[in-house]
Amino acid sequence: MHMNDTIVALATPPGVGAIAVIRLSGAESIALTASCFDGKDLLTQKSHTIHFGNILDGEEIVDEVLVSLFLNQRSFTKEESVEISCHGSQYIINRIIQLLIRKGARLANPGEFTQRAYLNGRFDLAQAEAVADLIASENESSHAAALNQMRGGISKEIKALREKLVHFASMIELELDFSEEDVEFASRDELKELIKGIDKVLVKLIDSFQLGNVIKNGVPVVIVGKPNAGKSTLLNALLEEEKAIVSDIAGTTRDTIEDEINIGGVKFRFIDTAGLRETTDQIEAIGVERANQKMKESSLIMYLFDLSTEGLDVILAQEQQLIEMDKPYILVGNKRDKVESEPAALLENEHYISIAAKQETGVAALKDMIFAKSQMDNFKTGNVVVTNARHHQSLVNTQNALHDVVRGIDNQITNDFLAQDIRHSLYYLGEITGEISTDDLLDNIFSKFCIGK
């Protein structure tokens, strides 16, 4: 990793816009910018000041710009940094970046600004990863989760766990130095109680990953039912656009159709599926098989049926199958405009709602029910939620290592093996925040960032 050179990249999205921001970071950032800037002497200006002037390529004016200065320790990367706000022409952007490269800067790698911020102690690795999640957030819940992590939410939890373990690890290590004297500095019973307490926190964090995953990627909601129940019409009504083909011909939808909407600040991924029925059509049969698979993968199932044709016994039999799947579900009675009354057994069912998808009647109430059934309002409590698969795996590895410690104590293994198991648990916890890291791990993480961040 080259930490001594000056890097440059476009910090705003590529394409034509009113303005673009070009970012530099490194010891020569201000000097390189000053060498092609016609305005105040940037080398003598204070940090966090903005200066108007021209970028010159020789005698030619490339653009009028605003230059923002950030001196050492007072920038995002904790290095000397400059941000040049120019007009959003791709030609101008390229001219300025190429000019700065000729002056001695290097084009930044993906995520290199954030990587430097991490390496310079601006924040830990978990917080650095949250920067990418914050940029990618598309709704209130994913934004809140990323912001919480960037502000050190999960890092504080991990730090507290490590501190408790480090004390006992040091005592066990000390016992190794006095092994010939047969002394015990760390009570094994106290260590087991400590691990029991840590395990409760780990279970909470590990279990939160299921919620964190849907916050980050959207709550998958599958719409199932028999052919011509109105699934595609309902999908279009939910999305408020003609996404799926609607036809009176049974079996029109033969594959899954997906799209996303925001409900209550949460992203939901709705999946329209092929009608559930026995069929000899090979392609439709594949569609039905995929519908069954999507039901297994979903977080919420909406079973849609035609109130004017579906018998109550069939509906209740289908509900029993949904109960056996042990997933949240909603029974959605469609075409209520075509019936005079609805069965009392359904009206008394807390999982039931009736709509007229074609007229979009009851769709707003259905959205409210979808949000309630998803239980996403639990996230608003502000609890720490694990959204990163790497963090989840490290937590699982930590838990397994701590279980090895308990088994070792019960089996009275020697202190050197006990100390090794504790070191393993500390190692896996340290992987999350970057206290334990490798170049390969860092390169893999930051390569997924956009250039300029």
C-alpha positions as a printed Julia matrix, in Angstrom:
453×3 Matrix{Float64}:
   0.0     0.0     0.0
   1.37    3.38   -1.03
   0.64    5.77    1.82
   3.16    8.49    1.0
   1.96    9.61   -2.41
  -0.9    11.93   -3.32
  -4.03   10.4    -4.83
  -6.77   12.02   -6.93
 -10.23   10.91   -8.07
 -13.68   12.15   -8.94
 -15.75   12.1    -5.73
 -19.15   12.74   -7.34
 -20.98   10.33   -9.69
 -19.69   10.32  -13.29
 -21.85   11.99  -15.9
 -22.99   15.48  -16.82
 -24.16   17.68  -13.95
 -24.1    21.23  -12.67
 -20.94   20.62  -10.62
 -18.43   17.87   -9.96
 -16.03   17.44   -7.03
 -12.47   16.2    -7.55
 -10.74   15.02   -4.4
  -7.03   14.84   -3.56
  -5.39   13.36   -0.46
  -1.72   13.17    0.48
   1.2    15.32    1.54
   1.38   17.24   -1.77
  -2.33   17.83   -2.27
  -2.26   21.59   -1.71
   1.06   22.08   -3.51
  -0.1    20.18   -6.61
  -3.36   22.12   -6.72
  -1.55   25.45   -6.17
   0.75   24.72   -9.12
  -2.18   24.97  -11.54
  -4.45   27.36   -9.61
  -4.81   31.05  -10.5
  -6.08   32.78   -7.38
  -4.93   33.16   -3.79
  -1.72   31.44   -2.71
  -3.16   28.16   -1.42
   0.02   27.28    0.45
  -0.55   30.11    2.95
  -4.28   29.62    3.57
  -5.93   28.12    6.65
  -7.69   24.78    6.89
 -11.4    24.58    6.08
 -11.35   27.59    3.77
 -12.76   27.85    0.23
 -11.11   29.84   -2.55
 -12.36   30.95   -5.96
 -10.09   30.94   -8.99
  -9.15   29.3   -12.28
  -7.5    25.97  -13.05
  -4.78   26.63  -15.65
  -3.14   24.21  -18.02
  -0.16   26.34  -18.98
  -1.73   29.6   -20.1
  -5.09   28.02  -20.94
  -8.01   28.39  -18.51
  -9.62   24.97  -18.06
 -12.42   26.05  -15.7
 -13.5    28.4   -12.92
 -13.48   26.45   -9.67
 -13.86   26.55   -5.9
 -11.01   24.93   -3.95
 -11.64   23.64   -0.4
  -8.6    23.07    1.82
  -8.28   20.54    4.66
  -4.97   20.48    6.53
  -3.43   17.45    8.28
  -5.55   15.69   10.93
  -8.56   17.81    9.96
  -9.73   15.91    6.89
 -11.66   12.71    6.23
  -8.43   10.8     5.58
  -6.5    12.62    8.35
  -4.1    13.68    5.6
  -3.71   16.98    3.81
  -6.66   17.06    1.39
  -8.19   19.24   -1.3
 -11.6    19.21   -2.95
 -11.99   21.02   -6.28
 -15.55   21.93   -7.25
 -15.71   22.43  -11.02
 -18.42   22.4   -13.66
 -19.84   18.94  -14.32
 -18.61   18.52  -17.89
 -16.87   15.17  -18.4
 -14.33   16.96  -20.59
 -13.49   19.44  -17.81
 -13.3    16.69  -15.19
 -10.91   14.61  -17.29
  -8.73   17.65  -18.12
  -8.32   18.58  -14.45
  -7.62   15.02  -13.28
  -5.1    14.4   -16.07
  -3.44   17.75  -15.29
  -3.04   16.82  -11.61
  -1.66   13.41  -12.56
   0.94   15.1   -14.78
   1.82   17.3   -11.82
   2.58   14.21   -9.71
  -0.68   12.81   -8.32
  -1.78    9.2    -8.78
  -5.29    8.05   -9.71
  -6.84    6.57   -6.56
  -7.86    2.93   -6.31
 -11.45    2.01   -5.37
 -12.05    2.87   -1.71
  -8.54    4.23   -1.2
  -9.65    7.44    0.51
 -11.64    5.45    3.1
  -8.81    2.93    3.38
  -6.39    5.73    4.24
  -8.86    7.08    6.78
  -8.94    3.65    8.44
  -5.15    3.18    8.34
  -4.67    6.67    9.77
  -6.95    5.89   12.72
  -9.96    7.94   11.6
 -12.19    4.99   12.5
 -12.05    1.21   12.78
 -12.71   -1.32   10.03
 -16.38   -1.89   10.87
 -16.99    1.86   10.73
 -15.09    2.1     7.43
 -17.29   -0.6     5.88
 -20.35    1.33    7.06
 -19.29    4.23    4.82
 -20.03    2.1     1.75
 -23.34    0.97    3.25
 -24.28    4.59    3.99
 -23.59    5.59    0.37
 -25.67    2.64   -0.86
 -28.59    3.22    1.54
 -31.87    3.74   -0.29
 -34.35    4.06    2.55
 -34.73    5.18    6.15
 -33.97    1.8     7.76
 -30.8     1.01    5.79
 -29.61    4.59    6.32
 -30.19    4.34   10.08
 -28.4     0.98   10.31
 -25.38    2.21    8.35
 -25.21    5.49   10.28
 -25.38    3.63   13.6
 -22.52    1.37   12.54
 -20.44    4.26   11.18
 -20.82    6.01   14.54
 -19.41    2.94   16.26
 -22.55    1.01   17.25
 -21.23   -2.51   16.71
 -17.64   -1.42   17.43
 -18.59   -0.44   20.99
 -20.2    -3.85   21.55
 -17.12   -5.67   20.2
 -14.7    -3.52   22.19
 -16.57   -4.24   25.43
 -16.49   -7.99   24.76
 -12.78   -7.97   23.92
 -11.85   -5.99   27.03
 -13.56   -8.55   29.25
 -11.77  -11.42   27.55
  -8.36   -9.75   27.4
  -8.19   -9.59   31.21
  -8.73  -13.33   31.6
  -6.44  -14.09   28.66
  -3.63  -12.16   30.36
  -4.2   -14.05   33.6
  -4.06  -17.41   31.82
  -0.88  -16.31   30.02
   0.57  -15.3    33.39
  -0.16  -18.75   34.76
   1.94  -20.2    31.93
   4.92  -18.2    33.21
   4.46  -19.74   36.67
   3.5   -23.22   35.48
   6.08  -24.92   37.7
   4.61  -23.31   40.81
   1.05  -24.57   40.14
  -0.69  -21.23   40.81
  -4.06  -20.03   39.49
  -4.57  -16.35   38.73
  -7.81  -16.75   36.77
 -10.79  -18.46   38.39
 -12.2   -21.04   35.97
 -15.7   -20.62   37.39
 -15.52  -16.84   36.87
 -14.25  -17.39   33.33
 -17.19  -19.68   32.54
 -19.63  -17.1    33.92
 -17.97  -14.41   31.83
 -18.22  -16.54   28.69
 -21.88  -17.25   29.47
 -22.54  -13.48   29.58
 -20.56  -12.86   26.39
 -22.4   -15.69   24.66
 -25.75  -14.0    25.36
 -24.5   -10.85   23.62
 -23.11  -12.9    20.72
 -26.42  -14.73   20.28
 -28.24  -11.39   20.16
 -25.84  -10.01   17.53
 -25.79  -13.21   15.46
 -29.59  -13.44   15.47
 -29.85   -9.77   14.44
 -28.16  -10.58   11.13
 -31.42  -11.91    9.69
 -33.03   -8.54   10.39
 -29.91   -6.68    9.28
 -29.8    -8.56    6.01
 -33.34   -7.57    5.04
 -32.71   -3.98    6.15
 -29.75   -3.86    3.77
 -31.2    -5.83    0.85
 -34.94   -5.37    1.29
 -37.7    -7.52    2.81
 -38.56  -10.29    0.3
 -42.35  -10.64    0.0
 -43.69  -13.36   -2.31
 -47.17  -13.21   -3.85
 -48.62  -16.69   -4.45
 -52.0   -18.07   -5.41
 -53.85  -19.93   -8.12
 -53.83  -18.74  -11.76
 -56.07  -15.73  -12.43
 -56.33  -14.81   -8.74
 -54.96  -11.36   -9.66
 -51.33  -11.64   -8.53
 -49.92   -9.59  -11.39
 -52.68   -6.99  -10.98
 -51.82   -6.75   -7.28
 -48.11   -6.37   -8.02
 -48.87   -3.51  -10.42
 -51.14   -1.87   -7.83
 -48.45   -2.11   -5.13
 -45.77   -0.72   -7.42
 -48.14    1.84   -8.96
 -46.91    0.93  -12.43
 -47.59   -1.68  -15.12
 -44.72   -4.01  -14.24
 -46.37   -7.38  -14.89
 -48.46   -8.49  -17.86
 -52.13   -8.87  -16.9
 -54.35  -11.23  -18.87
 -57.54  -13.28  -18.44
 -55.61  -16.26  -19.78
 -54.59  -18.55  -16.91
 -50.86  -19.13  -16.54
 -49.71  -15.82  -18.08
 -46.93  -15.45  -15.46
 -44.48  -18.33  -15.93
 -41.45  -16.92  -14.14
 -40.9   -14.72  -11.11
 -41.14  -10.94  -11.53
 -39.52   -8.72   -8.89
 -39.49   -5.04   -8.03
 -39.02   -2.85   -4.99
 -40.99   -0.14   -3.17
 -40.52    1.79    0.04
 -43.09    1.3     2.81
 -42.63    3.15    6.08
 -38.98    3.87    5.34
 -38.22    0.19    4.63
 -37.39   -1.39    1.26
 -39.65   -4.29    0.31
 -38.93   -6.63   -2.61
 -42.19   -7.96   -4.06
 -42.04  -11.17   -6.08
 -44.88  -12.16   -8.4
 -44.93  -15.89   -9.14
 -46.53  -18.4   -11.47
 -49.98  -19.62  -10.43
 -49.95  -22.64   -8.13
 -51.6   -25.57   -9.92
 -50.9   -28.97  -11.44
 -49.8   -28.52  -15.06
 -48.44  -30.56  -17.95
 -46.82  -27.49  -19.5
 -43.09  -27.97  -18.88
 -42.28  -24.22  -18.75
 -45.21  -23.42  -16.45
 -44.2   -26.35  -14.21
 -40.75  -24.79  -13.8
 -42.46  -21.51  -12.88
 -44.56  -23.28  -10.21
 -41.41  -24.93   -8.83
 -39.71  -21.53   -8.63
 -42.77  -20.11   -6.86
 -42.44  -22.8    -4.18
 -38.73  -22.03   -3.83
 -39.41  -18.29   -3.44
 -41.88  -19.08   -0.67
 -39.1   -20.83    1.25
 -36.71  -17.9     0.73
 -39.17  -15.1     1.53
 -39.63  -13.23    4.8
 -43.38  -12.79    4.22
 -45.89  -14.74    2.12
 -49.03  -13.2     0.65
 -51.54  -15.85   -0.42
 -53.92  -14.21   -2.89
 -57.25  -15.81   -3.77
 -60.39  -14.88   -5.69
 -63.21  -14.27   -3.21
 -65.8   -14.9    -5.91
 -64.59  -18.41   -6.8
 -62.39  -19.83   -4.03
 -64.05  -22.08   -1.47
 -63.49  -21.47    2.26
 -62.25  -25.05    2.81
 -59.54  -24.56    0.17
 -58.48  -21.25    1.72
 -58.25  -22.73    5.21
 -56.31  -25.74    3.89
 -53.82  -23.37    2.24
 -53.54  -21.39    5.47
 -52.64  -24.57    7.34
 -49.78  -25.14    4.88
 -48.57  -21.58    5.49
 -48.68  -22.12    9.26
 -46.55  -25.24    8.84
 -43.97  -23.2     6.92
 -43.52  -21.11   10.1
 -43.32  -17.78    8.26
 -45.34  -14.57    8.59
 -48.2   -14.64    6.1
 -51.23  -12.67    4.91
 -54.4   -14.09    3.38
 -55.46  -11.6     0.72
 -58.99  -11.95   -0.62
 -59.16  -10.29   -4.03
 -62.12   -9.08   -6.11
 -64.22   -8.17   -3.09
 -66.25   -5.93   -5.4
 -67.7    -9.1    -6.95
 -69.12  -10.59   -3.73
 -71.97   -9.42   -1.53
 -70.37  -10.62    1.7
 -67.19  -12.25    2.98
 -67.08  -15.45    5.08
 -67.24  -14.73    8.83
 -64.37  -17.16    9.42
 -62.14  -14.91    7.31
 -63.34  -11.63    8.77
 -62.42  -12.93   12.23
 -58.96  -14.01   11.06
 -56.19  -11.56   12.06
 -54.14  -12.6     9.01
 -56.91  -11.75    6.52
 -57.56   -8.64    4.45
 -59.76   -8.12    1.41
 -59.01   -5.92   -1.6
 -60.07   -5.18   -5.16
 -56.66   -5.04   -6.86
 -57.96   -3.89  -10.24
 -59.65   -0.85   -8.65
 -56.77   -0.51   -6.13
 -59.3    -0.66   -3.3
 -57.76   -1.67    0.01
 -54.19   -1.6    -1.32
 -53.12    1.15    1.11
 -54.46   -0.9     4.06
 -52.64   -3.94    2.68
 -49.35   -2.0     2.65
 -49.88   -1.12    6.31
 -50.49   -4.78    7.1
 -47.37   -5.82    5.15
 -45.26   -3.41    7.19
 -46.77   -4.63   10.47
 -46.3    -8.31    9.56
 -42.66   -7.74    8.61
 -42.0    -6.57   12.2
 -39.54   -4.02   10.84
 -40.81   -1.47   13.36
 -38.72   -3.39   15.94
 -35.62   -1.93   14.31
 -36.66    1.59   15.25
 -35.67    0.87   18.85
 -32.08    1.78   17.88
 -30.58   -1.57   18.83
 -27.3    -2.6    17.2
 -28.01   -4.73   14.13
 -25.44   -6.78   12.22
 -25.82   -6.09    8.47
 -22.43   -7.31    7.26
 -21.91  -10.99    6.33
 -18.21  -10.79    7.26
 -19.08   -9.55   10.74
 -21.69  -12.3    11.13
 -19.17  -15.02   10.26
 -16.59  -13.59   12.67
 -19.19  -13.56   15.46
 -20.07  -17.19   14.75
 -16.37  -18.1    14.8
 -15.97  -16.24   18.11
 -18.89  -18.13   19.62
 -17.45  -21.48   18.51
 -14.04  -20.59   19.97
 -15.6   -19.62   23.31
 -17.53  -22.89   23.39
 -14.16  -24.61   22.95
 -12.91  -22.7    26.0
 -15.82  -23.93   28.13
 -15.33  -27.52   26.95
 -11.63  -27.18   27.71
 -12.35  -26.02   31.27
 -14.81  -28.88   31.8
 -12.26  -31.39   30.46
  -9.46  -29.79   32.5
  -7.16  -29.27   29.54
  -3.76  -27.68   30.11
  -3.36  -23.91   30.31
  -1.49  -23.61   27.0
  -4.43  -25.12   25.07
  -6.9   -23.04   27.08
  -4.94  -19.88   26.31
  -4.91  -20.8    22.61
  -8.72  -21.11   22.49
  -9.09  -17.71   24.18
  -6.64  -16.21   21.67
  -8.79  -17.61   18.85
 -11.9   -15.87   20.21
  -9.99  -12.58   20.58
  -8.66  -12.96   17.05
 -12.13  -13.4    15.53
 -13.51  -10.42   17.45
 -10.53   -8.34   16.34
 -11.23   -9.22   12.7
 -14.49   -7.23   12.86
 -12.98   -3.91   13.92
  -9.63   -4.38   12.2
  -7.52   -4.84   15.31
  -6.56   -8.07   13.56
  -6.29   -7.67    9.79
  -4.3    -8.69    6.73
  -3.53   -6.88    3.49
  -5.67   -9.39    1.59
  -8.64   -8.72    3.86
  -8.28   -4.94    3.52
  -7.85   -5.11   -0.26
 -10.97   -7.27   -0.56
 -13.07   -4.92    1.58
 -12.04   -1.61    0.05
 -12.03   -2.87   -3.55
 -15.83   -2.98   -3.3
 -15.99    0.8    -2.69
 -16.46    3.27   -5.52
 -13.45    5.2    -6.79
 -13.31    8.58   -5.05
 -14.49    7.13   -1.72
